[in-house]
Amino acid sequence: MLDAPVRPDHRGGMTGSSPDDAENAAPNGEKTKPFALGALLLLCVAQFVDVMDFSIVNVALPSIQQDLGASTESLQWVVSGYALTYGGLLLLGARAADLFGRRRVFLLGLSLFSAASLLGGAAQSMGMLIAARALQGIGAAMVTPAALSLITTIFTTDAERRKALSALAAVSSAAIAGGVVFGGILTDLLSWRWVLLVNVPIGVITVLLAARVLPEARNAAAPRLDLPGAVTATVGFVALLYGLTRSESAGWASVQVIGPMVVAFVLLVAFILVERRREDALVPMRLFGLRTLAGGNAVMFLSAAAFYPMFVLTSQYMQQVLAYSPLQAGLAFVPQALATAVCSGFLSARVTAAVGIRPVLAVGMTTMALGMLLLARTSQDGSFLADVLPGTLVVAAGIGTSFTAMLGAATARVPERDQGAAAGLINSSQQIGGAVGVAVLLTIAAARTNVTTGETAPSLLAGYHAAFVAGIGITALAAVIALVALAGTRNQTQNAGEPHRTAASPSDDRVD
């Protein structure tokens, strides 16, 4: 176990100042297997909790509204407050991990997340609850990219990294469905407060263990933070997400949506212009010269834009059309959560290693589109076995098989010094893609519902079907991008400067 900090040396290995380092490091800088597995377990636990908190409050919203006397509009911010800070601050959290230490940022973020969960569980007003959710998002924005970049530095060979990324992908993809399951169970059996309080003991134990198990790693250069890039990116993303979250209630043509969107566009253009001129850029523009990184991020964005709304739409279908209770609706997602975890953890890495990233992503996105097609055919007098289970399982197979390939594409040829930035970029693609998808698809569903006869079961069903058809189009586009953007990249050489892999053969990293 390492007590002293370690950091990447100029060769990409891990160096430190403690005699224990020599005992825990392999000759090429890798940690021994028990050490690495313990670190991976802790990182996966933290990632599961962060991602789960996107969906765990969804089935608890009616109970929160009744207990705290919340309006419908303020209730939306229990979800949006987390999404805004999480998605908006991911790039800043990622670069901070690169510069100030990945373990340090991981521990600080997880501590903040746990404290905010305690605050939210004890909230006596909606303002206090929304503030706690925003603080949770800030903590998660520090934890998620730090966890991914720690994995890519602890596991230094392609085979080990694929397995580690598969584990992270399994918990990430299963956590979204798992949040709905746990949210229903905790709300019905205990109280809505426990959807937040459950994070506290998990977070405290993980922080205590991680402080002893995780190695420290950061860039050897003196820490310098790209403040102009941080401000323009963070405020730009927050403005974008704010506008999107207002679209369902205020309408796309309202000032409340158009104003933030204009601000977001101006700031994100300014961000690109700023980053092109800085050596210490928050997101180095050289990364976008990697076709695998660009393609992986595009597919992640689109798949999340279809995957995240699926839970909201399917949950609403079960509760509003099939008359399921929150607990029944939550338990209905158990098969999908298990299927996603199995496909991500046991199938994805093996298939990707065998046939390459490109075909896995193309087939996975096509499979996901077929699942959306099944969900678009649900009926008013349907059932779980006939209408819900088939579609959700097929979607799980598609996204679960693809998740590791997306992470692999986004980090495959990234130099050691930019791993945190790459981690922040792929996570930003996922979270912002999910926020965009929820806003767009729920707006489509609401518009189609209003065109018919109002909020009756047939009109609600028509709205859900329209949204799922849009999801089919999104996943089909993701499949096309995977085929086109990643074509001909098998022989692409690694980015010049700092080779990221230390023990890879050319055949270990297949792309198409």
Summary of the structure (lengths in Angstrom):
residues: 512
radius of gyration: 21.8
end to end distance: 38.9
largest distance: 73.0
contacts: 2021
relative contact order: 0.13
helix: 77%
strand: 2%
